[in-house]
Amino acid sequence: MNLNTLEFRSDNCGSAAPEIIEALVRANQGCAVGYGADALTAELNNKLSEVFETTLRVFPIPTGTGANALALAATGTPFGAVYCSPEAHINTSECNAVGFFGSGLKVSPIEGIHGKVCPISLEKNLNSAGFGQAHKSQPVALNLVQATDLGAVYSIDEITQLSALAHARKLTVHMDGARFANALAHLACSPAEMTWKAGVDILSLGVTKNGGLLSDAIVVFNPDIANTIDFHLRRGGMIWSKMRFASAQILAYVENDLWLRLARQSNAAAQQLAQGIHLIPGARLMAPVQANELFVEMSATALDRLANQGVLFYRRGPELARFVCRWDTTTKEVEQLLTLIQTGLST
């Protein structure tokens, strides 16, 4: 195997942005009260209220899984159901954390395409849900992944339509924004337009995948939900004691549009890779490339060759690969990968 590996497994594998490291160093001065009562956490709430153009509550949290599970646990009852796409992270990759932290909350995948929830499917499932019937889980929330787990991005109109359907039946709308900044950069809209103005009640704000270090966040637009989050975080063991260091990271992330600059870099690398793949016979993109993930179909032999040549990626089947571009993915790395794909398919 070539020891000069190419890393395309996940944006989790990337480095942290220097600006975020520097923010941690600046925060490491003197003493501050713990558990979120510090000045930096107060500043973070004010800053994100400004960024999102509304009064909100921010809860820094160690992991994206914790953000999703505890955000959804705060939306309803233990006998509730959360609708999501089949590919949603809460359904495929979080070991039923929603059910665990939600004390029995049920994840209910419904039909969609490219990782999106289909409005027709949502309406159909709501109509047959059995509201008020004690022998059925009661719908309490809708989960939208932005960008989706297949690399697509919900438009603002799509979010608005799905949110309206959910709110008409008194469901809370939760956005899993693990790659929120990538979607924001793609749509070139404001954070407000992609969230609360379109009907989103609560957001899991991803930081780690986009140049972050040790913290994501729960951002709550609905004050009724915000009043219960603290209890869920404490019971789940996910409250930072030295909260100022978590808040410092997220502050640095949004200041001077750092999050958008980093997301644009990974999105641009993904577009460069997608454009190259379009030109290679035998390789086919299986979903729109609208953020920084690509799902590519090619022969199992070609994928084997890529792996043997030091390309790091995840297989989603014998002939399906996922490639993820990081904020620090270089043009040279993309060119090297394209050369290896072309060579592997032509041999």
Secondary structure, DSSP 8 states (H G I E B T S, - for coil): --SS-EE-S-GGGS---HHHHHHHHHH-SS---STT-SHHHHHHHHHHHHHHTS--EEEEES-HHHHHHHHHHTTS-TTEEEEE-TT-HHHHTSTTHHHHHTTS-EEEE--EETTEE-HHHHHHHHHTS-TT-TTS-EEEEEEEESS-TTS----HHHHHHHHHHHHHTT-EEEEEETTHHHHHHHHT--HHHHTGGGT--EEEE--GGGT--S-EEEEE--HHHHHHHHHHHHHTT---SSHHHHHHHHHHHHGGGHHHHHHHHHHHHHHHHHHHHHTSTT-EE-S--SSSEEEEE--HHHHHHHHHTTEE-EEEETTEEEEE--TT--HHHHHHHHHHHHHHHH-
